[in-house]
Amino acid sequence: MEDRIPKLQFRLRVLVGTEIAIGPGKVDLLEAIGAAGSISAAAKAMGMSYRRAWLLVDTMNRCFEMPVVTAEAGGASGGRTRLTPLGAEIVHRYRSMQANAASAAADDLAALAALLRLK
């Protein structure tokens, strides 16, 4: 029955024109890149193709004033991909927005949960 417990799920997105500059999947990808040190490993960990991950990174890099991810050319052991300080700030601010939105909506969620059929 645990799957019947109501939970709040936000899909916050920041748009630049018609492009999604940042959203939940892109933030997850940035976190995965930060942890893995490569787009390829991050994509694999998330179950997406390298091409899809690269396109998402490219979109983010084009939408922000400075790159959110940079790549370093590699030698024998290959290259490394890192979040820029801006990329790290974007992750931090996005997660903060999610927490603030969830906190602001907590009372309304509780009221809605009381109206749900949970059995």
C-alpha positions as CSV (number, residue, x, y, z in Angstrom):
1,M,0.0,0.0,0.0
2,E,3.0,2.3,0.2
3,D,2.6,3.2,-3.4
4,R,-0.8,4.7,-2.5
5,I,0.6,7.3,-0.2
6,P,0.2,10.7,-1.9
7,K,3.4,12.6,-2.7
8,L,4.0,15.9,-4.3
9,Q,6.0,15.9,-7.5
10,F,7.0,19.1,-9.2
11,R,8.2,19.4,-12.8
12,L,9.8,22.8,-12.6
13,R,11.2,24.0,-15.9
14,V,12.9,27.2,-16.9
15,L,12.3,28.1,-20.5
16,V,14.3,30.4,-22.8
17,G,11.9,31.0,-25.7
18,T,10.8,27.5,-26.6
19,E,13.9,25.8,-25.2
20,I,13.9,24.1,-21.8
21,A,17.0,25.7,-20.3
22,I,16.8,23.6,-17.1
23,G,14.3,21.1,-15.8
24,P,14.3,17.9,-13.6
25,G,16.0,15.6,-16.1
26,K,18.7,18.1,-17.0
27,V,19.4,18.7,-13.3
28,D,19.6,15.0,-12.7
29,L,22.0,14.8,-15.7
30,L,24.2,17.6,-14.3
31,E,24.4,15.8,-10.9
32,A,25.3,12.5,-12.7
33,I,28.0,14.2,-14.7
34,G,29.4,15.8,-11.5
35,A,29.5,12.4,-9.9
36,A,30.8,10.4,-12.8
37,G,33.1,12.9,-14.4
38,S,31.9,12.1,-17.9
39,I,28.9,12.6,-20.1
40,S,29.2,9.0,-21.3
41,A,29.2,7.5,-17.8
42,A,26.4,9.8,-16.6
43,A,24.3,8.8,-19.6
44,K,24.8,5.1,-18.9
45,A,24.0,5.5,-15.3
46,M,20.7,7.3,-16.2
47,G,19.8,4.7,-18.9
48,M,20.0,7.2,-21.8
49,S,22.1,7.3,-24.9
50,Y,25.3,9.4,-25.0
51,R,23.8,11.4,-27.9
52,R,20.7,12.3,-25.9
53,A,22.9,13.4,-22.9
54,W,25.2,15.4,-25.2
55,L,22.2,17.1,-26.8
56,L,20.8,18.0,-23.3
57,V,24.2,19.4,-22.3
58,D,24.5,21.3,-25.5
59,T,21.0,22.9,-25.0
60,M,22.0,24.0,-21.5
61,N,25.3,25.4,-22.6
62,R,23.5,27.4,-25.3
63,C,20.8,28.7,-23.0
64,F,23.1,30.1,-20.2
65,E,25.5,32.9,-20.6
66,M,28.4,30.6,-19.8
67,P,28.8,26.9,-20.2
68,V,27.4,24.6,-17.4
69,V,29.7,21.7,-18.4
70,T,33.2,21.7,-19.8
71,A,35.2,18.9,-21.3
72,E,38.9,18.5,-20.9
73,A,40.8,16.7,-23.6
74,G,42.2,13.4,-22.4
75,G,45.4,11.6,-22.8
76,A,45.9,7.8,-22.5
77,S,43.2,7.5,-19.9
78,G,40.6,9.7,-21.7
79,G,39.1,13.0,-21.1
80,R,37.0,14.3,-18.2
81,T,33.8,16.3,-18.1
82,R,33.2,18.7,-15.2
83,L,30.5,21.0,-14.0
84,T,31.5,24.6,-14.2
85,P,30.9,26.8,-11.1
86,L,27.8,28.0,-13.0
87,G,26.6,24.4,-13.5
88,A,27.0,23.6,-9.8
89,E,25.1,26.8,-8.9
90,I,22.3,25.9,-11.2
91,V,21.9,22.5,-9.5
92,H,22.0,24.1,-6.1
93,R,19.4,26.8,-7.0
94,Y,17.1,24.3,-8.8
95,R,17.1,21.9,-5.8
96,S,16.4,24.9,-3.6
97,M,13.4,25.9,-5.7
98,Q,12.1,22.4,-5.5
99,A,12.3,22.4,-1.7
100,N,10.8,25.8,-1.4
101,A,7.9,24.9,-3.7
102,A,7.2,21.7,-1.8
103,S,7.3,23.5,1.5
104,A,4.9,26.2,0.2
105,A,2.5,23.6,-1.1
106,A,2.6,21.3,2.0
107,D,-0.7,22.4,3.5
108,D,-2.5,22.2,0.1
109,L,-1.1,18.7,-0.4
110,A,-2.3,17.6,3.0
111,A,-5.8,19.0,2.2
112,L,-5.8,17.2,-1.2
113,A,-4.5,14.0,0.3
114,A,-7.5,14.0,2.7
115,L,-9.8,14.0,-0.3
116,L,-8.1,11.1,-2.1
117,R,-9.3,7.5,-2.2
118,L,-6.3,5.7,-0.9
119,K,-7.7,2.2,-0.3
